[in-house]
Amino acid sequence: MRLLKEPLLHFLVLGAVLFAGHAAFAPGEGPGPAAQVIRITAADADWLKEMWTRQWRRPPTDEELAGLVADQLKEEVLAREARSLELDVGDTVVRRRLAQKMAFMLDDTVRVAQPTEADLHAFYDAHPELARTKPRVSFAQIFFRRDQGDGRARATLASLSENPSIPPTVAAQDQGDRLLLGDTFSDQDEQNLTELFGAPFAKAILALPPGRWSGPIESGYGLHLVKVTQTSPPQVLPFAEVRQRLAEEWNRDRQQASKARLTEELMLKYRLVADAAVRPWLGSFSTHAEIRP
């Protein structure tokens, strides 16, 4: 019992308690935690391609697939950051909603000053596409289903070529199969045509010479004979007419650049592991990725 009254014992016990408390609550001096792993696999890329194909009824291009992979990676990073900030507390929405919350926070963080007139004129010179109207086309089309459609389409094209005086609206109504979209289209640009028929069809239509039947041209629906009736070539608009749009695009461009920079900084907090098969679609994320077979 005399030992319990010794001052030296009291000192040692107190020192041990203080040391244990410091170890438990003080920041560690050792290396920080390892970066969290984000893995993108070939199966993930296949799933993204399948989802795209179901929505658009065609497989994505390499550029589109790279965009899908980039969006998937950014979404995962933002979702994890949102959870680390406890943005999911009391919220039952899944990862995408969390990523959206983090994206909104980044948007609020980014503050862009208003452009000067010199900024806008420089932006006008650097982005002539913003001041240029899109080429537009009006046309009539005759539609053929794919089953036995090629032969019928070519025979109809030969017949129409021998009788060029037949009005295109009459020919469109009397020949081919029915298409719910209609037989004639007016003042269509490439984006509208892409949404209606797909990108290859849109590019083909805009390259056709006016005044005669051409084809068959394939779309997601089937085969088409097309006669362009009117074209509107692109025109460059003066600065004053597009100033408002330039200001909006200038702000959007700066915001996107700032947001991309912040997202890149967040990416550095994570260890990205990707299958070798996914590498072609990683885009700028490839510099951060550890490629695995």
Secondary structure, DSSP 8 states (H G I E B T S, - for coil): -TGGG-HHHHHHHHHHHHHHHHHHHS--SS-----EEEEE-HHHHHHHHHHHHHHHSS---HHHHHHHHHHHHHHHHHHHHHHHTTTTTT----HHHHHHHHHHHHHHH-------HHHHHHHHHH-GGGGB---EEEEEEEEE-STTHHHHHHHHHHHHHH-TTS-HHHHHHHSSB--TT-SEEEEE-HHHHHHHH-HHHHHHHHTS-BTSEEEEEE-SS-EEEEEEEEEE---B--HHHHHHHHHHHHHHHHHHHHHHHHHHHHHTTEEEEEEGGGGGG-GGGGGTEEEE-
